[in-house]
Amino acid sequence: MFTITDYALPAEVAEDVADEVREYIRSAAHAWEKVKILRAELAKERETSDAYRFALSVYGWTRGNSQ
């Protein structure tokens, strides 16, 4: 029968691996936070664009009439 200690990493290697995993998780969390911010900015830009497009259509200013 095998025990988990047969597969355990030495303490110094385990600490290095744990540090790498922590850094990866921190980096991934930071990246997702940036994605969240960019998505919010994109949504706001789309709202603004849609609002301008609506206002222009209400007043009859469309691409076809701008010439």
N, C-alpha and C positions, 0 to 999 in steps of 0.2 A: 504494500500500500504506500502511496506517495503522500507526503505532507506538504503543506504550503511552504514550509521553510526550505524545502528542496528547491523551490523556485524563487525565493526571496532575493532581492538585490542586496548587495552590500550597502551599508549605511551611507557611505560617501557617494555611491552611484545613485542610490535612491533619492538623496537630497538634491543632486544635480537634476535628476528627472523631474522631481517635484517642482524645482525652480523653473524649469523649462515649461512645464504644464501651467504653472501660475502665470508666467509671462504670456503664454499663448492665450489663456483665458482673458487676461487683462487687455491684451491687444485686440482680441475679437470683440470684447465688450466695448472698447473705445471705437472700433470700426462701426459697430452697430449703432452707437450713439451718433456718429457722424451721419450715417445713413438716415437715421430718424430726423435729424436736423435738416438734411437736404430734401427729404420727402416733404417736410413741412414747408420749406421754402418753395418747392415746386408747386405744391397745392396752392399756396398764396399767389404765386405768379399766374397760375391758371385761373384762379378766381378773378384776379385783376384783368387779365386778358379777356375773359368771358364778359366781365362787366363793361369793359371798353367796347367790345364787339356789340354787345346789346345796346349800349348807349348810341353807338354809331348807327345801328340799324333803326333805332327809334327815330332818330333825326334824319334818316334817309341818306346818311353818308356811308356809302359802301364802296368797295374797290372799283366797281364798274362806273360809279358816278364821280370818281376822283379825278378823271382826266379833263 
